[in-house]
Amino acid sequence: MALVPYDENLLPSLVKLHAASSDFRFAERSIRLAQDWRGGGVAAVVWDAAVVMCMYLELGHVNLKNRTAIELGAGTGLVGIVAALLGADVTITDRSLALKFLEANVKENIPSDLQGAVRVSELTWGESLERYASGGYDLVLGADIVYLEETFPALLRTLDHLSSENTEVLLACRIRYERDERFLSMLGNRFSVQEVYYDSERDVHIYSAVKKKTKPEL
Ligand SMILES: C[S@@+](CC[C@H](N)C(=O)[O-])C[C@H]1O[C@@H](n2cnc3c(N)ncnc32)[C@H](O)[C@@H]1O
């Protein structure tokens, strides 16, 4: 039986035909990603938010050269792959069920001289966070990862763990429901959040969040 993770209206427009693979062009390279909507669930297709995030990264507003980045809920890995091609040292993560697919896409699309700058690793939000350096990343990237209300507390704990006051969190989101707005306001308790980009054609917003400075104890 086909896995239908949620509401058909949420299907990314790029993959409504259950494409077997899709081609993209970012960072002056062709990227071919295997996709498997029927068998792989939400992690196995490229969502519009990922495409918009890559477009945003390509614009050059964010410095990626020699910076450390971690991608959460990477799915097919497009964002992490593009970040690596643009010069970042990237840890690409998702739940264990997504990793096989993700590893194959990374292997296929990262040239051998950059393979050392990319690793694929399991990160289920809120779990075993001690495996990842606290505040240890310059950038935390997430495309279309704000959609399941029950994951919001764990996702917030994860963002909090990975970020220092010098980390920029970039989230590409399609705001579908009120709960998505609620997530952003929960994020605003610990982070200063601002919208930095909007793609009206795909209806995807990019938010930048930086941890608020904690007041020194008196
Ligand atoms: C809508 S897909 C987006 C995939 C990809 N970022 C993109 O935009 O193409 C959501 C992703 O979040 C991941 N995800 C969902 N719940 C998660 C959790 N609790 N911990 C880690 N990843 C999770 C899914 O496996 C999936 O890859």
The ligand as a Gaussian input file, in Angstrom:
#p B3LYP/6-31G(d) Opt

LIG

0 1
 C        8.412000      17.689000       4.174000
 S        9.882000      16.757000       4.298000
 C       11.125000      17.936000       3.765000
 C       12.340000      17.256000       3.190000
 C       13.397000      18.197000       2.615000
 N       13.926000      19.071000       3.637000
 C       12.837000      19.018000       1.465000
 O       12.468000      20.174000       1.700000
 O       12.781000      18.495000       0.358000
 C       10.165000      16.728000       6.074000
 C       11.443000      16.043000       6.500000
 O       11.538000      16.104000       7.920000
 C       11.940000      14.831000       8.403000
 N       11.435000      14.648000       9.764000
 C       10.150000      14.571000      10.180000
 N       10.066000      14.371000      11.488000
 C       11.345000      14.317000      11.943000
 C       11.930000      14.108000      13.231000
 N       11.176000      13.933000      14.312000
 N       13.272000      14.121000      13.336000
 C       14.052000      14.318000      12.217000
 N       13.561000      14.500000      10.975000
 C       12.227000      14.495000      10.844000
 C       11.331000      13.847000       7.424000
 O       11.989000      12.585000       7.445000
 C       11.492000      14.576000       6.115000
 O       12.726000      14.316000       5.505000

